[in-house]
Amino acid sequence: MSKQTDAKASQGYQEEGNRCGNCTHFTSECKAMYGGYTVETKLRCSIGGFKVKKFGGCCGKHERKAE
């Protein structure tokens, strides 16, 4: 298995749910596009360093972003 797969497994990452976008460890970059639009790219978990989906989630033991 790869390092990313091992990190996902150890954190209990799942592609379903609604948690990664609200987690304090969620990182991304915004890219300015033509016409004033922005696109969010490089969606990652800063703990394991692997790619995530914004609506994915792991075991849920992490803090949520303050709103």
N, C-alpha and C positions, 0 to 999 in steps of 0.2 A: 504494500500500500504506500501511497505517497504521503508526504508530510501534511499536506492539506487535508487529505482524507482522514488521517490519524487525529489531527486537531479537531476536525468536525465531529468525529466519533466521540472523542473524549469530552466535548462540550455538549453532546446530545443535540447537535444542530438538526433542524428540520426545515424543509422548504415550504412548509405550510404554517399558517398562523399570522399574527400581526405584531411581531415584537422587535425585530432588528432595527427598523426605522425609528423606534422610540428609545433605543438603548444608548447609554452614554458611551459605549465602546464602538458604536457604528460610525464609520468614517466614509466620506465621499468627497468628490470634487465637482464643482459646477463649471461647465464649459459654456461660454457665451456663443450663441449661434446668430446667424444672419437674421435680421428682423426683430431683434430684441429678445429672442427666446433664449432660455437657458436649459441645458441638459445636464442631469446629474449622472456622473460617470465614476468609475473606480469604487464601487460599493464594496466595502471590506469590513471585517471584524478586526478591531485593533488588538484583541487578545490572541487569537489564533493566527491572524494575518491572512485568512482565506477570503475568497469571494463569497458574498452573500446576496440574497435578494432582499429588497427593502421590506417585504411582507413575510420573510422567513423568520425563524426563531430558533433558539436553542432551549436549554433546560429552564430558562427564565430566572436564574439565580442572580442576575445582574441588575444594577440600578437603572431606573428609567430616567430619561431626560426631564429636567424641570420644565414645566410649560409656562 
